[in-house]
Amino acid sequence: MKSEDYIVLELSSFQLMNMNISPKISVITNISPNHLNVHSSYEEYIDAKKNIFKNQTRDDIVVLNYDNDITREASKEAEGRVIFFSSKTKIDDGIILDEDVIKECNDRIRRHIMNTKDVLLRGKHNYENICAAIAATKTLVDIDTQIEAIKEFTGVEHRIEFIREIDEVKWYNDSIGTSPTRTIAGLNSFEEPIVLIAGGYDKHLDYAPMAKPVLDNVKTLILMGQTAEKIFLAVKEEGEKENKKVDTYMCDTLEEAARLAKKFAEPGDVILFSPASASFDMFRNFEERGKKFKEIVNNI
């Protein structure tokens, strides 16, 4: 490693809680309830997240999501330069997703960067992440280098990771989906009918926000782990309001969940493993859980 090299770190709220320094460039993609089994309150979790930029100087940069109420308001506390990104608002300055085009905005002048059809990743949330990445690296590399890297990027392991196709059904591993927000993003990444495998360790999160996306996108719901009942009840309650339902099955192991998914999936469907929960009830971490799921699928 050289002195001119840059290190990219993803820091959890646990790591940020007691930090009294901040990186030269920091990014908060969004803030939504998470890890409430560890933090004393949602407010403490938010404050921990904001520590990533609290000790910056005027020469530093913080990239924030304009569409998230909490991160937008947090910009008022930033000492460094704020760069917003947005997929919902045509902001005057920052990086935006305007329909299918990613654009850079400077003083209301918008410049086309690239079309999302040239991106290998699926899902609007990935296009939003690209906007954040462009904002974070705009002072480090030129736009052509950014575009080339984005076009070649195939994604990270365990994040809507394509495993294989079996009998015209595509299997995806989204084990890093450890909260309802992440699983919602996964569900919104597909137009095909979805067989969803979800559930896991209980972080004391609210599953109500996940219920409607499940009803709108999922044909079969397979649940396991500590949160299975919570997810089931949230979907059931929302379904009664909308007079809709989704076929739901409970199981005890990941192997059983995969067998059920294969049984109920039809050609053209997607099987998505996105737990919306942590892994600690059955596995050491989400990586071990994701690798186990891939092993099961590859042995079918």
N, C-alpha and C positions, 0 to 999 in steps of 0.2 A: 504494500500500500504506500502511495506517495503523498506528499504534503498537499498536493493540489487535488487529490481525490475527494469526492463527496460520499458520505455515508447516508443511506436512506433507511430510516428506522420507523417501524410502526410501534407506537407506545400505547399501552393499555392505561385505563384510569388508575389501576393499581400502581403502575410505575410513575404516573404523573402526580399522584396525590401529594408526595413530599418533595417534588422537584422545586428547586429555587433558581434554576437556570433554564434558558429557553434556546432552541436552535435558531440559527440565522434565518432559516426558512421553515415555517410551520404550516400545517394544513389541518383543518377540521372539516371533514366532508359533511357531517351532520351530527346532531345530538338527539337521541331518543332514549327512552328508558332501557337500562341494561345494568347487570351486575348489582341489582338491588338486594341480593342476598349477602353482599359484602359491605356496601356503602350504607351508612346510617339513614340516608335519605336521597331522593332524586337530586336535591339541591347540592348535596355533597358531591355526587357523581358529576354534575355539571361543572362545579368549581374545579374539580380535578382535571376535567377535560381542558378547561380554560388556562390551566397552568402552562400549557404548551407554548403560549405566547405572552404570558403575563410579565415575563422578565426580558422581553425583547427591547431593543433600542430603536431609535428612529431610522437607523440604517437597515433594519431587518424587515422581513416580509411575512405576513400571515395571510393565507388563502382561506376564505370562508364561503360557505354555501348561502347565497342570498335567499334561497327559497325556504330555508329552515329558520323559523322565528327566533330560536335561541341563538344560533350562530350569527344571524344578522344583527341582533341586539348586542351580542358580545363584541362586535366590531367597535363599539363606542369605548370599550375598555382597552383597545389595542394601542400600544405606543408606536409600533412599527407601521409600515405601509400596508394597507389592506387591499387585497385583490379579491374581488367577488367572482364567483361563477354561478350560472343560473341556467335552468332548462325551462323556466316558466315565465321569466320576465326579461324583456329586452332592455337590460340595464345600459346606462351610458358608457360605463367603463368596466372592463372585465372580460371574461370568456363565457360565451353563451352557446346553448344548443337551440338553434332556431329551426324547428321542424327536423329535417334530416341533415342539417349543415351546422358544423361547429365554426363559430366566428369569434374573432377578437374585436373588442369594442374599445375605441379610444376617443373620448370626448364626442360621443354620438356617431363617430365614423366607424362603420363595421367592415371588417375585412374577412373574406372567406378563407378558412384554413383547410377544411377537408369535409368530405361527405361521409356520413356514417356507413354507407354501403361499402366503403373501403376498410371498415373495421372488422376484424375477425370475431370479436367478442359479441355476445348476444345481450340485449337488454338495455333499457334506457339508463339504468343506474350505472352501467359501464360507460356510456357516453358522458354522463355527468362526471364520473371519475377521470375520464380523459380530459375534460375541461379543467378539472382541478390540477391534474398533472401538467398541463400546458401552462397554467398560471404559475405553478411552483417552479418550473424550469425555464421560464421565459428569459430570465437574466443570465442563464448558464449556457444555453445552446441556441442555435438559430432555428428558425421555424422549419426549414427543410429537414434538419436532423430530427426534430420532434415528429414530424409527419412520417418519416421513414421508420422510426422506432415504433410508432403506434400501429402502422400497417403490418408490421412483422410480429407484433405481440400476440401470443396465442392464449394468454391467461395464466392464472396460477393454479396450483393443485388445490383441490377441494372447493373451488369457487365456481359453481356451475360447470364443472369439468366433465366433458363428454368421455364416457367410458367405452361403450360399444353399442352396436345395433344388433338386436336379436329378434328375428321374425318381424322385421319392419317396425320394431319398437326401439326408440333411443333411450338409453340409460344415462343419467347425469348424477354426479356426485357433488353435492353442495353442503358438505359436512361443516364448513365454516359458517353456515347459516345458523348461528347460535341465539338469535333473537327473532321475534316476530317481524321486525322491520327488514331484516336481511332475507327472510323467507318470502315476504311480500315482494321484494325486488326480484327474487328468483321466479316466483309465479308470473310476474309481469313480463318476464323475458321470453315467454313462449306463446305462440298462437295455437299450437296443437292442444288437444285434450290432455290433461295431466293426471297421472296417478301419483299422488303425493305420499311419501313416507316421512312422518314427522314425530316429534316427541323425544324427550330426554330428561336431563337433570333440571330441576326446578330452581330458577334464579329469582323467583317471585315476581315475574313479569305479567303484564296484562295482555291476554290473548284476544281480547275483543277486537282490536284493530285488524287482526289477521282473518277474522271470520268472513267478512264480505269477499275479500280476494279469494278465499278458499271456495266459497259458494259460486263465485263467478268463473273460476278457472279450473277447478278440480272435479273430475268425474268420479274418482274413487280416493278415499282418504284412509290411510293405514297408519295407526297410532301405536306408539310403544313408549315405555319409560314413565318417569314420575309425572310428566306434564300431559300425558295422554288424556286423562279425564278433564283437565282444565281446557285443553284445546277442543275436545269433543263438546263440552258444555257451551263454550263460546260460539262455536259454529252452530250448534243446535238452537241457541237463543236467537241468533241473528237469522237463522233459517225460518224460525217461527214468525218473525216479523215480516219477512219477505215472501213467505209461503214457498220456500225452496228447501231442498235437502240434498245432501251428498251421501252416497253410500259409504259407510264408515265401518272399519274393522279394527279390533284391538288385538295386539299380539305381544309376546314376551321377549322375543329376540330379534336381532337384525336379520338373521337367516330366515326366520319365519316371515318377516315383513317382506323380504325379497321374493319369497315363494308366492305370497299372496299377490304382490304387485305383478309378477309374471302371469299369474292366473287370470287377473282381471284386465290386464292391458290388451288392447287390440291394435292391429296394424295402423300405423300413423300416430299412435299415442306417444307421449313422453312419460318416462318414469323418473321422477325427481326425488332424490333423497335430500331433503332440506329440513332439518329437525326443529328449527325455531327454538332450540333449547341447547344448553350446554351438554357435555358428554360424560360428566363425572359420575353418573349413576351406573354406567356400564364400562366406560373406557377412561384411560388416563387423560386424554385430550382429544380435540376434534380431529387432529391428524391421524391418530390411531384408529379412530372411528371411521374416518374416510377411507383409509387404507383397507380396513376390514371389509367395508362395503364393496370396494373395487375388487377385492379378492373373491368375495361371494359372487359378484356379477360375472367376473371372468371365468369362474368355474361352472357357470350354468351351461 
